[in-house]
Amino acid sequence: MPFYADRPARRSRQLAADAVWLVLVVLSVLAGRAVHGVVAAVADPARSFSTGSADLAGRLSDAGDTAARTPLIGEDLAGVLDRSAASAASLSGAAEDQAQSVLHLATLLGVLTALAPIVLVSGIRLAQRVRWARRAGEARRLSRTDAGLRVLALRALQHRGDGELLSVHPDPARAWRDDDAWTVHALAELELRAIGLTAART
């Protein structure tokens, strides 16, 4: 099964279309990364708050340990500081959970932003390439036999423009019906050229 056309003009168009597909894939990936970065930035305040709360919890805990050694009011003061440290630690954990949720959302949105256009564009391009490859493969097989050449010539009569057909023969339909070998070959070549393949078997 051919992958690219034999004729330079058609092959250049196919390569250009593949290049456009590749550019769109790259742009989709960059768009996904950009969306991930924007959404992930929302998590920065929560992570900063989590870090600050964790640091505050550590300081309060240390202060509680120091206060416990104070005569008379040491135990009461240490209890207050320890409870405050626990509250700060709880706030730090909640902020960290929120930041992680935002990061997970950023990853999901980034992947979806990149994947959706990639799947769409790749599906369309793959369908085009497979359709052309099947058509070209069938035409190439037909060009190897006399009967196949007649089929290709008939397709040319059905699909090619009047100017192209009349440039081959003043009455191409009659010549095909009369099995004029030269005309049949020329018509088959028109069809092959339209697909992007080289001349039919002589």
GIPESUL-V175091 format. One record per pair of residues at least 6 apart in sequence whose ideal C-beta (glycine too) atoms are under 8 Angstrom apart, sorted by the first residue. I is the first residue (numbers start at 1). J is the second residue. If there is no record, write none. Layout:
[[I/J] [I/J]]
This chain:
[[1/133] [1/134] [1/136] [1/137] [2/133] [2/136] [2/137] [2/140] [2/197] [3/129] [3/133] [4/11] [4/14] [4/15] [5/11] [5/14] [5/132] [5/136] [5/195] [5/196] [5/197] [6/196] [6/197] [6/198] [7/193] [7/196] [7/197] [7/198] [9/196] [10/195] [10/196] [11/196] [14/129] [14/132] [14/196] [17/125] [17/128] [18/125] [21/121] [21/122] [21/125] [24/117] [24/118] [24/121] [25/118] [25/121] [25/122] [28/113] [28/114] [28/115] [28/116] [28/117] [28/118] [28/121] [29/114] [29/118] [31/113] [31/114] [31/117] [32/110] [32/111] [32/112] [32/113] [32/114] [32/115] [33/110] [33/114] [35/106] [35/109] [35/110] [35/113] [36/106] [36/107] [36/109] [36/110] [36/113] [37/106] [38/106] [39/102] [39/105] [39/106] [39/109] [39/110] [40/102] [40/103] [40/106] [42/102] [42/106] [43/98] [43/99] [43/100] [43/102] [43/103] [43/106] [46/95] [46/96] [46/98] [46/99] [46/102] [47/95] [47/96] [47/99] [49/91] [49/92] [49/95] [50/91] [50/92] [50/93] [50/95] [50/96] [50/99] [51/92] [52/92] [53/88] [53/89] [53/91] [53/92] [53/95] [54/88] [54/89] [54/92] [56/85] [56/88] [57/85] [57/86] [57/88] [57/89] [57/92] [58/85] [60/81] [60/82] [60/84] [60/85] [60/88] [61/81] [61/82] [61/85] [63/81] [64/77] [64/78] [64/79] [64/80] [64/81] [64/82] [64/85] [65/78] [67/74] [67/77] [67/78] [67/81] [68/74] [68/75] [68/77] [68/78] [70/77] [132/195] [132/196] [135/195] [136/195] [136/196] [136/197] [139/152] [139/191] [139/192] [139/195] [139/197] [140/197] [141/148] [142/148] [142/149] [142/151] [142/152] [142/188] [143/149] [143/152] [143/188] [143/192] [143/197] [143/200] [143/201] [144/201] [145/201] [149/184] [149/185] [149/188] [149/200] [149/201] [150/176] [150/179] [150/184] [150/188] [152/187] [152/188] [152/191] [152/192] [152/200] [153/176] [153/183] [153/184] [153/185] [153/187] [153/188] [153/191] [154/176] [154/187] [155/191] [156/164] [156/165] [156/187] [156/188] [156/190] [156/191] [156/194] [157/165] [157/172] [157/173] [157/176] [157/187] [159/191] [159/194] [160/187] [160/190] [160/191] [160/194] [164/190] [165/172] [165/187] [165/190] [166/172] [168/183] [168/186] [168/187] [168/190] [169/175] [169/180] [169/183] [169/186] [172/183] [172/187] [175/183] [175/184] [176/183] [176/184] [176/187] [185/200] [185/202] [188/200] [189/199] [189/200] [192/198] [192/199] [192/200] [193/199]]
